[in-house]
Amino acid sequence: METNTSEIKEYVRDEQLAQKLKEAFEPKSWNETKTHNAWAVFKVMAEMVEGFEKLSKIGPCVSIFGSARTKMDNPYYLMAEEIGYRLTKLGFGVITGGGPGIMEAGNKGAHYSGGISVGLNIELPFEQHENPFIDHDKFINFNYFFVRKLMFMKYSQGYIVMPGGFGTMDELFEAITLIQTNKMVRFPVILVGKKYWGGLMDWITGTLLAEGNIKEEDLNLFRLVDTAVDAVNEIGKYYEKYRLEPNF
């Protein structure tokens, strides 16, 4: 009988989840809880220190976000590669999540133009592995998503958001929220792909704005474009008007 690989993977995931839940609900002494929390704090601090030390020297950079699942022959992959190339020619380094897909494309463009290519990778049980186009001294591997996002927010002077999934949406709205609430210096947020993002834009205006949950002016926190040239031009225009400065 032929084995169904997907069923096996699902079974393994269920077993791992059951084990984690069992461990989470097992009674623990106060000393065990304190020890576990203390080690967690040290691990978080270690990731922050490494990030601050490596990224404080990279200079002005723009982050490129997008799906890890995008194939090399996808038009958005080719567009992200062109964006990475053009950004470095404009004087910016490129930061990505360090993985495959759109992230690889952005790093590739920066790499082949001779610019700064940064990768902030995350340890995941699937999909994510580092791509070969990251500068060897500018690669960091994270365990904690929130520490990784902190580095994106602190060391990027702009975001270019390519088509992606939940992770891309998370990074997009993190940036917009911090800018909207004045927790971070305002910088350009550029969404690429009018067809791809059109439904989200309709929902933002037709639901969020219509229900009074955002203001009309909040729609100016991001731009929607369709080409690599327009995306990079938006970054350039912004910094012709505003000077570069740290985010926070």
Stockholm file with secondary structure:
# STOCKHOLM 1.0

chainA/1-248         METNTSEIKEYVRDEQLAQKLKEAFEPKSWNETKTHNAWAVFKVMAEMVEGFEKLSKIGPCVSIFGSARTKMDNPYYLMAEEIGYRLTKLGFGVITGGGPGIMEAGNKGAHYSGGISVGLNIELPFEQHENPFIDHDKFINFNYFFVRKLMFMKYSQGYIVMPGGFGTMDELFEAITLIQTNKMVRFPVILVGKKYWGGLMDWITGTLLAEGNIKEEDLNLFRLVDTAVDAVNEIGKYYEKYRLEPNF
#=GR chainA/1-248 SS CCCCHHHHHHHHHHHHHHHHHHHHHSCCCHHHHHHHHHHHHHHHHHHHHHHHHHHTTSCSEEEEECCTTCCTTSHHHHHHHHHHHHHHHTTCEEEECSSSTHHHHHHHHHHHTTCCEEEEEECCSSSCCCCTTSCGGGEEEESCHHHHHHHHHHHCSCEEECSCCHHHHHHHHHHHHHHHTTSSCCCCEEEECHHHHHHHHHHIIIIIITTTSSCGGGGGGCEEESSHHHHHHHHHHHHHHSCCCCCC
#=GC SS_cons         CCCCHHHHHHHHHHHHHHHHHHHHHSCCCHHHHHHHHHHHHHHHHHHHHHHHHHHTTSCSEEEEECCTTCCTTSHHHHHHHHHHHHHHHTTCEEEECSSSTHHHHHHHHHHHTTCCEEEEEECCSSSCCCCTTSCGGGEEEESCHHHHHHHHHHHCSCEEECSCCHHHHHHHHHHHHHHHTTSSCCCCEEEECHHHHHHHHHHIIIIIITTTSSCGGGGGGCEEESSHHHHHHHHHHHHHHSCCCCCC
//
